[in-house]
């Protein structure tokens, strides 16, 4: 795996932040159009990450690159693999956003629903006056449900009410 000098220094100086540093490096490579190198960094992190969440974020990054390359079959295989291993909330939200951005709304909703599962088992009352900036999975879920033409449920209404009553610019 080939990394630039800056990334290598960061890894040497901050080994405890290895996952985050490599995720950032892969994202920069991807945005620079160096998809093969980005894929290699994501794959390395998937295989070598100490932290399960870092590995799952790397899997989401890998799926993003595969979709960008037009390799939907490989992306779908990674999606299935991640699902079978029990995704964590943060990576599930990011994946919901990625799939939504790629027009795969039904799949996006599945991932947002998974990320919201704790909230969805109760009523909106248990959320109280929560700032939805800290619950992006509910916002993403409401957005995708609206795009799919689904009738608003109490959580979608909460998101809409929160936006209407939020701070004005």
N, C-alpha and C positions, 0 to 999 in steps of 0.2 A: 504494500500500500504506500503510495507516494504522497507525501504531505509537504506543504511549503514550510519554509523556515520559521515563520511566525507561529504556525500551529504546533510545530515540533517544540519550540521554546515554551509555549503555553502548556503543553503536555508535561514537559520536564518540570516547569515551575509550579504547576497546579495539578498534580496527579489525582487528587481527590475529585477533580472536576472533569475527568477524562471523558465521560459520556457526553456531557454538555459541549465540551470543546469539539469532539468529533462530530456531533450532530450539527453544530454551527459550521464546521469546515465543509461537511458534505452539502449543506444547504447553499453555501457560497459557490462551491463547485457546480452545483446544479444550476444556480442562477447565472453562472458564467457560461453555461452550455456545455460543460465538461461532464456529460451524463455518465460515461463509463467510469470515470474516476469517482464521481459521487456515489454511484452504485457500489463500487468497491469499498468505499468508506462505510456506507450503510451496512453492507454485508459483513464487514469486519466487526462492526459494533454489534450486530445481531448475534454473531458467533462468540464474541469475546466479552460482551458486557457483563460486568459484575452485577449491575442493577437491572432487574427485570423490566422496569419502566423505560430505561434507556434503550433496551433491546426492542421494546414495542414501538417506541418513537422512531427508532431506526427502521423498523418494518414499515411504518407509515411512510417514511421518506422513500424507502425502496419502492413501495407501491406507487407513489407519486411519480418517481422517475420512470418506472415501467409504463405507466399510463401515458406519460409524456413521449415515450418512445413508441407508443402505439402497440405495446405488447400486453393486450388485455388478458390473454390467457394466463400469462405468468403473474400479472397483478391479481387476477381472481384466485389463483392458487395461493398466493400470499395472504389474501383476505381470508380464505378458508382456514389456512394454517393458524393465523392470528385468532380467529374466532374459536377454533378448537382448543387453543391453549388458554382461553379465558382472558380476554382483553381487560386492561385497566381503564379507569374512567378517562384520564387525560388523553391517552392515545385514541380511545374510542371517539371522543369529541373531535379531535383533529381529523380522524378518518371520516367522520360524518361530514365535516366541512369540505374535505377533499372530494368526496363522492358527490356532494351537492354541487360543487364547482365544476364537476365533470358531467353534470346532468343525470347522474344516477340516483334519482331522488328516493325511490323505494329503498334502495340499499342504505342511503344516507339516513333515512328515517329509522331503519333498524339499528344502526349504530348510535344515533342520538337517543333512541328509546333505551338502549342498553346503558348508555352513560347516565340516563335520568332515572334508572330503575328504582333507586332509593326514594327519590321524590315522588314517583308515580304510584308507589304503594300506599301512600297516605292521601290526604287531601291538601289543597293549597293552604289551608289554615296553618299547617305545621311549618310553612315557609315564612309566615309572619310578614314583616316588612323587609325581607331580604333584598339586598341590592343585586339585581339580576346580572350586573357586571361580573359577579362572582359565581354565576350559574349559567355559563354559556351554552351548556347542553340543553337547557330549557328554551333558550332563545333560538338556538339552531333547530330544535325540534318544532317549535311553533312556526318558524319560517318555512321549513320544508313541508309541514302539514298544510300550511296555507297554499304553497306552490302546487301541492297535489290536489287541492280543492277539498280537503277534508273539513268537516264541520269542526269548529273550535270547541275544545274541551276546556275545563276549568283552568288548566295550566296555560293553555294558549291565551285565554282571556286575561290571566294574571300578567303574562308577558306584554300583551297589548295595553293593558291598564297602566302597567309600570312605565312603559314608553310614553304614553300620553301624559302621565303625571310627573315624568322625569324632569330634570333641570333643563331649562331652555338655554339656547346658545346666545 
